[in-house]
Amino acid sequence: MKFYQLNALVAVADAGSIRGAAKRLDTSPAAVTKAIQKLETETSLQLLVRNTSGIDLTEAGKRLLVQARLLVAQMVSASHVVADCKGELTGSLAVAVTPWLAMTLLPQVTVSFRERFPHVQLELHEGLSSIAYPRLRDASLDLFIGRLDSQCSNVDLNYLPLFTADCAVVARRGHPLADCHSLDELAFADWVLSARHDAEFVAPGHVHFAHSLSIMLSLLRETDMLSVFPWPLVEVCAQREGLVSLPVRESVGSALVGAISRSGQPLRPAAERFLECLIATIQKEMSEANSPYRRMLQTVEWVI
């Protein structure tokens, strides 16, 4: 198997057609077709199936695509490393950022990074674990600034803990259970969560999962669902979204936020510089008495 063949497979999968793949690769449809045919011949496998809407991958094609994406991403990363080593931070950097940081300090971090490295194109993603972890593993994400998942294997991921924050149960203002002081009283309510490890004290059948903060906020505002938020997120959006924290006596866990990347390879210099800009911005806001984010940042504890 050759790199150009696997690259063609990835392009076809992303574009959904031979013609679309050719545009992505800046080549001809005939060249893409030839690359796929050679790959199928060398593997003795049918990888693509034509249909009325374009191209579908066979089961074998889908399995090979996973590895092809990793290889293509590694080649792109290698070219970035070469440029980085020359002092030429260029190309793109894909980063996912936990929601409360995205809603507050991310603009300052982005401005700081862009001033220092104007030739790096940022690709920013919502930093929920269910979205970020798969992207880290398929190499479409360079860095995740977000919650460490205790149920997630760390064999293929590097963790750098940054800070931790307690969590709280949240509901809409005026919720019939808003004054409850015990988790036992809440167990059979309906819950909407972003991570499965937050569901330890919820009765099966009463928990639902949302992989978008906007969806979670909409459900909390308009229904009697409950959720679990880290305190910084409570500080950021509770008042403006019409939410309240419940005065439950028991601990509902904590959120450990860190810098997460794929193991087996060093963090790209561009990603290191982005992380430096983030830490410097947080430390600056924590030290300024008049910072609008000082109250929010008082709810977190540095662990580095």
FENWODA-V401856 format. One record per pair of residues at least 6 apart in sequence whose C-alpha atoms are under 8 Angstrom apart, sorted by the first residue. I is the first residue (numbers start at 1). GAP is how many residues later the second one is. Records with the same first field share a line. If there is no record, write none. Layout:
I: GAP, GAP
This chain:
1: 38, 41, 42
2: 37
3: 68, 69
4: 31
5: 30, 31, 33, 34
6: 33, 59, 62, 66
7: 61, 62, 65
8: 13, 17, 24, 27, 28
9: 27, 56, 59
10: 55, 58, 59
11: 9, 10, 11, 13, 14
12: 6, 8, 9, 43
13: 42, 43, 44
14: 7
15: 6, 9
16: 38, 39, 40
17: 37, 38
18: 11, 14, 15, 37
19: 9, 10
21: 8, 11
22: 6, 7, 9, 10
40: 6, 7
45: 15
46: 12, 14, 15
47: 10, 11, 12, 13, 14, 15
48: 7, 8, 9, 10, 13
49: 6, 7, 8, 9
50: 6
66: 72
69: 69, 70
70: 68, 69
73: 66, 67
74: 65
80: 9, 10, 11, 188
81: 187, 188
83: 6, 7
84: 6, 184, 185, 186
89: 28, 30, 31, 180, 181
90: 27, 29, 30, 31
91: 28, 29, 30
92: 28, 29, 30, 31
93: 27, 28, 29, 30, 48, 49, 177, 178
94: 28, 29, 30, 31, 46, 47, 48, 49
95: 27, 28, 29, 30, 46, 47, 48, 49, 50
96: 28, 29, 30, 31, 36, 45, 47, 48, 49, 50
97: 27, 28, 29, 30, 31, 47, 48, 49
98: 28, 29, 30, 47, 48, 49
99: 27, 28, 29, 114, 134
100: 132, 133, 136
102: 24
103: 133
104: 132, 189
105: 176, 177
106: 172
108: 173
109: 165, 168, 169, 172
112: 165
113: 160, 161, 164
114: 6
120: 150
125: 7
126: 6, 86
127: 17, 18, 19
128: 18, 19, 66, 83, 84
129: 17, 18, 19, 20, 65, 66
130: 64, 65, 81
131: 80
132: 9, 12
135: 6
136: 6, 7, 8, 125, 126
137: 19, 125
139: 123
142: 119, 120, 125, 126, 129
143: 116, 117, 118, 128
144: 114, 115, 116, 117
145: 112, 113, 114, 115
146: 110, 111, 112, 113, 114
147: 108, 109, 110, 111
148: 11, 107, 108, 109, 110, 112
149: 48
150: 47
151: 46
155: 108
156: 106, 107, 108
157: 103, 104, 105, 106
158: 102, 103, 104, 105
159: 99, 100, 101, 102
160: 98, 99, 100
161: 95, 96, 97, 98, 142, 143
162: 94, 95, 96, 97, 140, 141, 142
163: 93, 94, 95, 137, 138, 139, 140, 141
164: 90, 91, 92, 93, 136, 137, 138, 139
165: 65, 66, 67, 89, 90, 91, 134, 135, 136
166: 64, 65, 86, 87, 88, 89, 133, 134
167: 61, 62, 63, 64, 84, 85, 86, 87, 88
168: 60, 61, 62, 63, 66, 77, 78, 84
169: 57, 58, 59, 60, 76, 77, 79, 83
170: 56, 57, 58, 59, 64, 73, 74, 75, 76
171: 7, 49, 50, 53, 54, 55, 56, 72, 73, 74, 75
172: 48, 49, 50, 51, 52, 70, 71, 72
173: 69, 70, 71
175: 49
176: 48
177: 9
178: 66, 67, 68, 69
179: 67, 68
180: 6, 66, 67, 68
181: 65, 66, 67, 68
182: 66, 67, 68
183: 18, 65, 66, 67
187: 14, 15, 16
188: 14, 15, 18
189: 17, 36, 37
190: 16, 17, 18, 34, 35, 36
191: 11, 15, 16, 17, 34, 35, 36
192: 15, 16, 17, 18, 24, 27, 33, 34, 35
193: 6, 14, 15, 16, 17, 23, 34, 35
194: 15, 16, 17, 18
195: 14
196: 13
198: 30, 55
199: 8
210: 6
217: 24
219: 6
220: 6, 7, 23
221: 20, 21, 22
228: 24
230: 24, 25
231: 65, 68, 69
232: 64, 65, 67, 68
234: 11
235: 60, 61
236: 60
237: 6
238: 6, 7
259: 16
261: 6
285: 6, 8, 9
286: 7, 8, 11, 12
288: 6
